[in-house]
């Protein structure tokens, strides 16, 4: 895992992303440009009827709710009720009242379960990341271990970034996918270690 080994894959991924951005058929450039335009429009004009604009408005509403209940939150499923109060007071755009959660797993946990909920979610991501990085560090020469650890890291990092714009654990299918694949990867890694000891 020297720099000579790490740099080419990283450059390759950056290159692939750059090519995807420049290739019109992928639609990546259009999506990124739309997101930037929507964010600017929300910041300058308060326009909330776009994908990015409505998320930013929901996060702004969530911030107002969290300020009132930072320690224990407002409870599971109570987001909509509190947002409606803010809409009635004219503090946020009424478009946010049609959503059940703020489309950000970190904010959702903080809002509903307080600081403890946010820390618990962070541990759900950091614990496996620590495990897989530790595996890579101590089994750098073992290709099977390394492949499993990298697969685990990809899974956890994907979910941790995906959680920034979606409520990933609000859906049973995405929760099951994460937990089942995490258990499979850690189980295979543990089995490899046991076989080596025997």
PyMOL commands that set and color helices and strands:
alter all, ss='L'
color gray80, all
select helices_A, chain A and resi 3-22+24-26+28-45+51-68+79-88+94-98+105-138+143-162+168-170+172-197
alter helices_A, ss='H'
color red, helices_A
deselect
rebuild
show_as cartoon
